[in-house]
Amino acid sequence: MKLSEFQRAVADEFGMQYGRTLTADLVLGELGGRTPDQAIDAGIPPREVWLALCRETGVPQSHWYGAGKPTPKR
């Protein structure tokens, strides 16, 4: 997962504003007591951050994989 895909997945799942708030403010123990933004800045792969965020916030597993991928062009 690229950073842009992470950002798209967060916006799609939580909305642009709330998603930004979550990634900036929600401290995740699974990520060493970091927010998602801090974890990415520390070099933790966006996919790991996304999955930790999903687990913490109760996102259904059906939304975990493939999130953030752009719609294929026809």
DSSP file (Angstrom, degrees, kcal/mol; ACC not computed):
  #  RESIDUE AA STRUCTURE BP1 BP2  ACC     N-H-->O    O-->H-N    N-H-->O    O-->H-N    TCO  KAPPA ALPHA  PHI   PSI    X-CA   Y-CA   Z-CA
    1    1 A M              0   0    0      0, 0.0    46,-0.4     0, 0.0     2,-0.1   0.000 360.0 360.0 360.0 126.8    0.0    0.0    0.0
    2    2 A K     >  -     0   0    0     44,-0.1     4,-2.3     1,-0.1     5,-0.2  -0.434 360.0-107.9 -81.6 162.6    1.4    3.4   -1.0
    3    3 A L  H  > S+     0   0    0      1,-0.2     4,-2.6     2,-0.2     5,-0.2   0.904 121.8  53.3 -57.9 -42.1    0.9    6.5    1.1
    4    4 A S  H  > S+     0   0    0      1,-0.2     4,-2.1     2,-0.2    -1,-0.2   0.865 108.2  50.2 -63.2 -35.1   -1.6    7.9   -1.4
    5    5 A E  H  > S+     0   0    0      2,-0.2     4,-2.7     1,-0.2    -1,-0.2   0.889 109.5  51.5 -69.3 -38.7   -3.6    4.6   -1.1
    6    6 A F  H  X S+     0   0    0     -4,-2.3     4,-2.5     2,-0.2    -2,-0.2   0.941 111.0  47.6 -59.5 -47.8   -3.5    4.8    2.7
    7    7 A Q  H  X S+     0   0    0     -4,-2.6     4,-2.2     1,-0.2    -2,-0.2   0.890 113.0  48.3 -62.9 -39.8   -4.8    8.4    2.5
    8    8 A R  H  X S+     0   0    0     -4,-2.1     4,-2.7     2,-0.2    60,-0.2   0.905 110.9  50.8 -66.5 -42.0   -7.6    7.4    0.0
    9    9 A A  H  X S+     0   0    0     -4,-2.7     4,-2.3    58,-0.2     5,-0.2   0.912 111.0  48.3 -62.7 -43.2   -8.6    4.4    2.2
   10   10 A V  H  X S+     0   0    0     -4,-2.5     4,-2.9     2,-0.2     5,-0.5   0.936 114.0  46.2 -62.7 -46.7   -8.9    6.6    5.3
   11   11 A A  H  X S+     0   0    0     -4,-2.2     4,-1.8     1,-0.2    -2,-0.2   0.899 113.9  48.6 -63.6 -41.0  -10.9    9.2    3.4
   12   12 A D  H  < S+     0   0    0     -4,-2.7    -1,-0.2     1,-0.2    -2,-0.2   0.892 119.1  38.3 -66.3 -39.2  -13.2    6.6    1.9
   13   13 A E  H  < S+     0   0    0     -4,-2.3    -2,-0.2    -5,-0.2    -1,-0.2   0.884 135.1  16.0 -80.7 -39.7  -13.8    4.8    5.2
   14   14 A F  H  < S-     0   0    0     -4,-2.9     4,-0.3    -5,-0.2    -3,-0.2   0.526 107.0-105.4-114.9  -9.6  -14.0    7.8    7.6
   15   15 A G     X  -     0   0    0     -4,-1.8     4,-2.2    -5,-0.5     5,-0.2  -0.010  39.3 -82.1  90.0 154.8  -14.6   10.8    5.4
   16   16 A M  H  > S+     0   0    0      2,-0.2     4,-2.0     3,-0.2     5,-0.2   0.947 124.4  38.3 -61.2 -54.2  -12.0   13.5    4.6
   17   17 A Q  H  > S+     0   0    0      2,-0.2     4,-2.0     1,-0.2    -1,-0.2   0.954 120.7  42.6 -66.3 -52.4  -12.3   15.6    7.8
   18   18 A Y  H  > S+     0   0    0     -4,-0.3     4,-2.7     1,-0.2    -1,-0.2   0.884 112.9  55.2 -64.2 -37.7  -12.8   12.8   10.4
   19   19 A G  H  X S+     0   0    0     -4,-2.2     4,-2.5     1,-0.2    -1,-0.2   0.911 107.3  49.3 -60.2 -43.6  -10.1   10.7    8.7
   20   20 A R  H  X S+     0   0    0     -4,-2.0     4,-1.5    -5,-0.2    -1,-0.2   0.897 111.3  50.1 -62.6 -39.9   -7.6   13.6    9.0
   21   21 A T  H  X S+     0   0    0     -4,-2.0     4,-2.5     2,-0.2     5,-0.4   0.928 110.8  49.5 -64.1 -45.2   -8.5   13.9   12.7
   22   22 A L  H  X S+     0   0    0     -4,-2.7     4,-2.2     1,-0.2    -2,-0.2   0.935 111.8  46.7 -59.8 -48.0   -8.1   10.2   13.3
   23   23 A T  H  < S+     0   0    0     -4,-2.5    14,-2.5     1,-0.2    15,-0.4   0.787 119.0  41.9 -69.3 -25.0   -4.7   10.0   11.7
   24   24 A A  H  < S+     0   0    0     -4,-1.5    -1,-0.2    -5,-0.2    -2,-0.2   0.799 129.5  21.5 -87.4 -30.6   -3.5   13.1   13.5
   25   25 A D  H  < S+     0   0    0     -4,-2.5     2,-0.7    -5,-0.2    -3,-0.2   0.705  89.9  97.5-116.7 -24.6   -4.9   12.4   17.0
   26   26 A L     <  -     0   0    0     -4,-2.2     2,-0.5    -5,-0.4    -1,-0.0  -0.597  59.5-150.4 -79.3 114.6   -5.8    8.7   17.6
   27   27 A V        -     0   0    0     -2,-0.7     2,-0.6     8,-0.2     8,-0.3  -0.719   9.1-157.7 -85.8 127.5   -2.9    7.1   19.5
   28   28 A L  B > > -A   34   0A   0      6,-3.0     5,-1.4    -2,-0.5     3,-1.4  -0.926  14.0-159.8-112.2 116.1   -2.6    3.4   18.7
   29   29 A G  G > 5S+     0   0    0     -2,-0.6     3,-1.9     1,-0.3    -1,-0.1   0.855  94.0  64.1 -58.7 -35.8   -0.8    1.1   21.2
   30   30 A E  G 3 5S+     0   0    0      1,-0.3    -1,-0.3     2,-0.2    22,-0.0   0.735 101.8  51.0 -60.6 -23.1   -0.3   -1.4   18.5
   31   31 A L  G < 5S-     0   0    0     -3,-1.4    -1,-0.3     3,-0.3    -2,-0.2   0.020 132.3 -88.7-104.8  25.9    2.0    1.2   16.8
   32   32 A G  T < 5S-     0   0    0     -3,-1.9    -3,-0.2     1,-0.2    -2,-0.2   0.807  82.4 -54.7  76.5  28.9    4.1    1.9   19.8
   33   33 A G  S   <S+     0   0    0     -5,-1.4     2,-0.3     1,-0.3    -4,-0.2   0.790 106.3 131.6  74.0  27.1    1.8    4.6   21.2
   34   34 A R  B     -A   28   0A   0     -6,-1.1    -6,-3.0    -7,-0.1    -1,-0.3  -0.734  59.5-118.1-107.2 157.6    2.0    6.6   18.0
   35   35 A T     >  -     0   0    0     -2,-0.3     4,-2.7    -8,-0.3     5,-0.2  -0.495  39.5-103.7 -78.0 163.4   -0.7    8.2   15.9
   36   36 A P  H  > S+     0   0    0      0, 0.0     4,-2.3     0, 0.0     5,-0.2   0.907 124.3  51.3 -55.8 -41.0   -1.1    6.9   12.4
   37   37 A D  H  > S+     0   0    0    -14,-2.5     4,-2.2     1,-0.2     5,-0.1   0.924 111.5  46.6 -62.7 -43.4    0.7   10.0   11.1
   38   38 A Q  H  > S+     0   0    0    -15,-0.4     4,-1.7     2,-0.2    -1,-0.2   0.886 110.4  53.6 -65.1 -39.1    3.6    9.6   13.5
   39   39 A A  H  <>S+     0   0    0     -4,-2.7     5,-2.4     2,-0.2     4,-0.3   0.921 110.1  46.3 -63.0 -44.2    3.9    5.9   12.7
   40   40 A I  H ><5S+     0   0    0     -4,-2.3     3,-1.6     1,-0.2    -1,-0.2   0.917 111.4  51.9 -64.7 -42.2    4.1    6.6    9.0
   41   41 A D  H 3<5S+     0   0    0     -4,-2.2    -1,-0.2     1,-0.3    -2,-0.2   0.813 105.9  56.3 -62.0 -29.2    6.7    9.4    9.7
   42   42 A A  T 3<5S-     0   0    0     -4,-1.7    -1,-0.3    -5,-0.1    -2,-0.2   0.471 126.5-100.7 -82.5  -2.4    8.7    6.8   11.7
   43   43 A G  T < 5S+     0   0    0     -3,-1.6    -3,-0.2     1,-0.3    -2,-0.1   0.532  70.7 147.9  97.9   6.9    8.8    4.5    8.7
   44   44 A I      < -     0   0    0     -5,-2.4    -1,-0.3    -6,-0.2     5,-0.1  -0.622  58.8-103.4 -73.5 131.2    6.1    2.0    9.6
   45   45 A P    >>  -     0   0    0      0, 0.0     4,-2.0     0, 0.0     3,-0.6  -0.234  21.9-123.8 -58.5 139.9    4.6    0.9    6.3
   46   46 A P  H 3> S+     0   0    0      0, 0.0     4,-3.0     0, 0.0     5,-0.2   0.827 110.3  59.4 -53.2 -35.2    1.2    2.4    5.4
   47   47 A R  H 3> S+     0   0    0    -46,-0.4     4,-2.4     2,-0.2     5,-0.2   0.921 106.8  46.6 -61.2 -44.0   -0.4   -1.1    5.1
   48   48 A E  H <> S+     0   0    0     -3,-0.6     4,-2.1     2,-0.2    -1,-0.2   0.898 113.7  48.4 -64.9 -40.0    0.6   -1.9    8.7
   49   49 A V  H  X S+     0   0    0     -4,-2.0     4,-2.6     2,-0.2    -2,-0.2   0.921 110.7  51.3 -65.2 -44.0   -0.8    1.5    9.9
   50   50 A W  H  X S+     0   0    0     -4,-3.0     4,-2.6     1,-0.2    -2,-0.2   0.928 111.0  47.2 -59.1 -47.3   -4.0    1.0    8.0
   51   51 A L  H  X S+     0   0    0     -4,-2.4     4,-2.5     2,-0.2    -1,-0.2   0.889 112.1  49.8 -65.3 -39.4   -4.6   -2.5    9.5
   52   52 A A  H  X S+     0   0    0     -4,-2.1     4,-2.4     2,-0.2    -1,-0.2   0.915 111.8  48.9 -63.7 -42.5   -3.9   -1.2   13.0
   53   53 A L  H  X S+     0   0    0     -4,-2.6     4,-2.1     2,-0.2     6,-0.2   0.908 110.9  50.9 -63.0 -42.3   -6.3    1.7   12.4
   54   54 A C  H  X>S+     0   0    0     -4,-2.6     5,-1.9     1,-0.2     4,-1.0   0.933 111.6  46.8 -61.0 -47.0   -8.9   -0.7   11.2
   55   55 A R  H  <5S+     0   0    0     -4,-2.5     3,-0.5     1,-0.2    -2,-0.2   0.921 113.8  48.2 -62.5 -43.5   -8.6   -3.0   14.2
   56   56 A E  H  <5S+     0   0    0     -4,-2.4    -1,-0.2     1,-0.2    -2,-0.2   0.853 117.6  39.8 -66.6 -35.8   -8.7   -0.1   16.6
   57   57 A T  H  <5S-     0   0    0     -4,-2.1    -1,-0.2    -5,-0.2    -2,-0.2   0.434 110.6-113.3 -99.1   0.0  -11.8    1.6   15.1
   58   58 A G  T  <5 +     0   0    0     -4,-1.0    -3,-0.2    -3,-0.5    -4,-0.1   0.775  48.4 172.2  77.1  26.0  -13.8   -1.5   14.3
   59   59 A V      < -     0   0    0     -5,-1.9    -1,-0.2    -6,-0.2     5,-0.1  -0.525  42.8-104.6 -65.8 131.5  -13.7   -1.3   10.5
   60   60 A P    >   -     0   0    0      0, 0.0     3,-2.5     0, 0.0     4,-0.3  -0.284  23.1-122.0 -58.9 141.9  -15.2   -4.5    9.1
   61   61 A Q  G >> S+     0   0    0      1,-0.3     3,-1.4     2,-0.2     4,-0.7   0.782 109.6  70.5 -57.6 -26.6  -12.6   -6.9    7.8
   62   62 A S  G 34 S+     0   0    0      1,-0.3    -1,-0.3     2,-0.1    -3,-0.0   0.684 100.2  48.0 -65.0 -15.0  -14.3   -6.8    4.4
   63   63 A H  G <4 S+     0   0    0     -3,-2.5    -1,-0.3     1,-0.1    -2,-0.2   0.467  94.0  79.0-100.1  -4.3  -13.1   -3.2    4.1
   64   64 A W  T X4 S+     0   0    0     -3,-1.4     3,-0.5    -4,-0.3     2,-0.4   0.912  83.3  59.3 -73.9 -43.7   -9.4   -3.9    5.1
   65   65 A Y  T 3< S+     0   0    0     -4,-0.7     3,-0.1     1,-0.2    -1,-0.0  -0.722 111.8  12.3-100.3 134.8   -8.0   -5.4    1.9
   66   66 A G  T >  S+     0   0    0     -2,-0.4     3,-1.5     1,-0.3    -1,-0.2   0.383  86.8 147.2  85.7  -4.0   -7.9   -3.5   -1.4
   67   67 A A  T <   +     0   0    0     -3,-0.5    -1,-0.3     1,-0.2   -58,-0.2  -0.383  63.2  22.6 -65.0 141.5   -8.8   -0.3    0.3
   68   68 A G  T 3  S+     0   0    0      1,-0.3    -1,-0.2   -60,-0.2   -60,-0.1   0.255  86.5 132.6  88.8 -12.9   -7.3    2.8   -1.2
   69   69 A K    <   -     0   0    0     -3,-1.5    -1,-0.3     1,-0.1     2,-0.0  -0.526  61.1-115.6 -72.1 134.6   -6.8    1.2   -4.6
   70   70 A P        -     0   0    0      0, 0.0    -1,-0.1     0, 0.0     3,-0.1  -0.350  37.0 -93.8 -66.5 152.6   -8.1    3.4   -7.5
   71   71 A T        -     0   0    0      1,-0.1     0, 0.0    -2,-0.0     0, 0.0  -0.491  50.3-106.2 -64.8 129.9  -10.9    2.1   -9.5
   72   72 A P        -     0   0    0      0, 0.0     2,-0.2     0, 0.0    -1,-0.1  -0.272  31.6-117.6 -60.3 143.3   -9.5    0.3  -12.6
   73   73 A K              0   0    0      1,-0.1     0, 0.0    -3,-0.1     0, 0.0  -0.555 360.0 360.0 -78.5 147.0   -9.8    2.1  -15.9
   74   74 A R              0   0    0     -2,-0.2    -1,-0.1     0, 0.0     0, 0.0   0.440 360.0 360.0 -96.1 360.0  -11.9    0.4  -18.5
